[in-house]
Amino acid sequence: MNPDTAFNGYICAHVLHALERLGVFRQLHEEQVIDIPVFCRENKLDPDVFRALVRAAEGFGYLDAHADHVRATAVGTDAGRTLGFFTWGVGGYHDVFANAAPLARGERRFGLDLHRDERMVALGSAQADTALMRHILDEEIAGIDFHTLVDLGAGVSERISRLVKDRPGSHGIGIDISRPATLLAHETVERYGLRGTVEPVCADVLDILFKGHEIEGGDQADVVMSFMFLHDLLAAPERRAEVIPRLRKSFPRAHTFLLADTTIRPRSSGADSRLPVFSSGFELAHALMGVPVYTREEYEHLFEQGGMHLRRTVPFGAPHTYLFVLETS
Ligand SMILES: C[S@@+](CC[C@H](N)C(=O)[O-])C[C@H]1O[C@@H](n2cnc3c(N)ncnc32)[C@H](O)[C@@H]1O
């Protein structure tokens, strides 16, 4: 990237995130056109600010505006699939990226006086799931028997609600450490009409694995999943090798674990060396937070060491992201 594309990319990412938050892409997807005065009136927006955002997005090639009417360009239409990455990066991690220098100097510490926006991180993950991953998981889970499904680091519980809804008679527990994400998860469950069937629980999965913390119904889980969360469980080096055996022990009836995560991209110089969306942000954000991330091979080795049988590794929609399908026997 030269300085022009780097700078413009930074501004463009913020513009795309703003338009997504304002519901522009949703309306363009549903109705193909936005009437600026009507849209501003209905959404109580400052028309000058909104027009400035539209002009910026036009400059970046995402929108086409004629008089008061705005439409998406081909790039803008295509961007719909990747908006979750902007929610994640701009919405969730803007403070972390902006404070990289103070972090490097030790003047700020992630988790103490510097935080990510957990709500946006969870929302961005859910958006990426809907756009890029869900059809892959649906295909995989179609052949798996389950009655009680547990999702670890469930975020807003979108995924577990959808899977339980599609499997009449099943139950779900979505566990997440974040209160804001768990509050949103209750809204998700309501939206799916699954109150009492899917239970969002605010808890630290590490307490379940290492401190004997029990979640009601958790011992009944026959399938345990986790998405974009495994690296958080593995963060402490002294416990890393114990995480997989503890997962098996904490969910003794589970016959299948579906664990998905983004991996470190291989550093090759060949045809594969193109820098895709997300990978650079994923790797840098975790380095700034002091959370190690892993290669695909490191994950596969860890599962094998922990006594799980890897049935298959499935490319999972986002760049360098895989779904590991694991069996306990
Ligand atoms: C990247 S998000 C993924 C969310 C969701 N699995 C998805 O794919 O949409 C990681 C989630 O793990 C949660 N998390 C992090 N550490 C946790 C812990 N120790 N116990 C439970 N949840 C945790 C975060 O709050 C966040 O919602």
The ligand as a Gaussian input file, in Angstrom:
#p B3LYP/6-31G(d) Opt

LIG

0 1
 C      -14.595000     -12.579000      18.498000
 S      -15.968000     -12.750000      19.527000
 C      -16.834000     -14.097000      18.772000
 C      -18.288000     -14.129000      19.126000
 C      -19.097000     -15.272000      18.495000
 N      -18.557000     -16.567000      18.839000
 C      -19.160000     -15.117000      16.998000
 O      -18.417000     -15.814000      16.293000
 O      -19.957000     -14.315000      16.533000
 C      -15.278000     -13.551000      20.958000
 C      -16.257000     -13.624000      22.090000
 O      -15.669000     -14.346000      23.171000
 C      -16.032000     -13.710000      24.387000
 N      -15.050000     -14.100000      25.422000
 C      -13.747000     -13.722000      25.529000
 N      -13.172000     -14.316000      26.600000
 C      -14.134000     -15.085000      27.187000
 C      -14.144000     -15.967000      28.307000
 N      -13.061000     -16.160000      29.050000
 N      -15.306000     -16.606000      28.600000
 C      -16.419000     -16.421000      27.841000
 N      -16.455000     -15.600000      26.767000
 C      -15.331000     -14.950000      26.435000
 C      -16.041000     -12.244000      24.036000
 O      -16.821000     -11.496000      24.944000
 C      -16.636000     -12.258000      22.613000
 O      -18.034000     -12.142000      22.605000

